[in-house]
């Protein structure tokens, strides 16, 4: 029986904003002892949608909010099962929350929980980097 390969998609319209977070995420996942993952990147919401359709979805989608075909538009174009797998990365959490509430009547978007999880990942990486240096 083959091990499941976890598929992760990171979306941001700035290539430089994808490189370091991708490396960080790869390092964090590998530090947990896992190698059964693949991280794709997309430089726009349009490209992300094409990749999602081509690959029959992802296990996790991490998307920027502010970009052409922004994160909310990307989210709205996903099926409900894929929507559950989206994490927004932005400094404008209030704006994202407000827009989702207005446009989607979304009630399960838990911004503080997502921020807390991402914050833990960054703290973990900082601890690992300090230990290794």
C-alpha positions in Angstrom: 0.0 0.0 0.0 1.5 3.3 -1.0 1.6 6.3 1.4 -0.7 9.2 0.6 1.1 12.2 -0.8 -0.3 15.4 0.7 -0.8 18.1 -1.9 -0.4 21.7 -0.8 -1.0 24.8 -3.0 0.5 28.2 -2.1 -1.0 31.2 -4.0 0.5 34.7 -4.1 0.9 37.2 -7.0 4.4 38.1 -5.8 6.9 35.3 -6.6 9.3 36.5 -3.9 6.4 36.1 -1.4 6.1 32.4 -2.4 9.7 31.3 -2.2 10.6 31.8 1.5 7.2 30.6 2.9 7.4 27.5 0.7 10.9 26.7 2.0 9.7 27.4 5.6 6.7 25.1 5.2 8.8 22.3 3.6 11.3 22.6 6.5 8.6 22.5 9.1 6.9 19.4 7.6 10.2 17.6 7.2 11.2 18.5 10.8 8.1 16.6 11.8 9.5 13.5 10.1 7.2 13.6 7.1 8.3 13.4 3.5 5.0 12.5 1.9 4.0 15.9 0.6 4.3 18.0 -2.5 4.0 21.8 -2.5 2.8 23.6 -5.7 2.8 27.4 -6.2 0.6 29.6 -8.3 1.1 33.3 -9.0 -2.5 34.2 -9.4 -6.0 33.0 -8.5 -6.6 32.0 -12.2 -3.5 29.8 -12.2 -4.5 28.4 -8.9 -8.0 27.4 -10.2 -6.5 25.7 -13.2 -4.1 23.7 -11.0 -6.9 22.8 -8.6 -9.0 21.5 -11.5 -6.1 19.7 -13.2 -5.0 17.9 -10.0 -8.5 17.2 -8.6 -7.9 19.4 -5.7 -5.4 19.9 -2.9 -5.3 18.9 0.8 -4.4 22.4 1.8 -4.6 25.7 -0.1 -2.8 28.7 1.4 -3.7 31.9 -0.4 -2.9 35.6 -0.3 -5.9 37.9 -0.1 -4.7 40.9 -2.0 -4.0 40.0 -5.7 -5.7 40.0 -9.0 -8.4 37.4 -8.8 -8.0 37.7 -5.0 -8.2 35.0 -2.4 -11.9 35.5 -1.8 -12.7 35.2 -5.5 -10.6 32.0 -5.6 -12.5 30.7 -2.5 -15.9 31.5 -4.1 -14.9 29.5 -7.2 -14.1 26.3 -5.2 -16.5 23.6 -4.4 -17.6 23.4 -0.7 -15.2 20.5 0.0 -12.2 22.5 -1.3 -13.4 25.6 0.5 -12.8 23.8 3.8 -9.1 23.5 2.9 -8.4 27.2 2.4 -6.2 29.2 4.7 -5.9 33.0 4.0 -2.6 34.6 4.7 -2.9 38.4 5.1 -2.3 41.2 7.4 -5.9 42.4 6.6 -7.8 39.7 8.6 -10.6 42.1 9.4 -11.1 43.0 5.8 -11.1 39.4 4.7 -13.6 38.5 7.5 -15.9 41.4 6.6 -15.8 40.5 2.9 -16.5 36.8 3.5 -19.4 37.7 5.8 -20.9 40.1 3.3 -20.4 38.1 0.1 -20.6 34.5 1.3 -22.6 34.7 4.6 -19.7 32.5 5.8 -19.9 31.6 9.5 -17.2 29.0 9.9 -14.2 31.3 8.9 -12.3 31.4 12.2 -9.6 34.0 11.6 -8.1 34.0 15.1 -7.6 30.2 15.0 -5.9 30.3 11.6 -3.6 33.1 12.7 -2.8 31.2 15.9 -1.9 28.1 13.9 0.3 30.0 11.5 1.9 31.8 14.4 2.8 28.5 16.0 4.4 27.3 12.8 6.6 30.4 12.7 7.6 30.1 16.3 8.4 26.4 15.8 10.6 27.2 12.9 12.4 30.0 14.9 13.1 27.5 17.7 14.4 25.0 15.3 16.6 27.6 13.5 18.0 28.8 16.9 18.8 25.2 17.9 20.6 24.5 14.7 22.7 27.7 14.6 
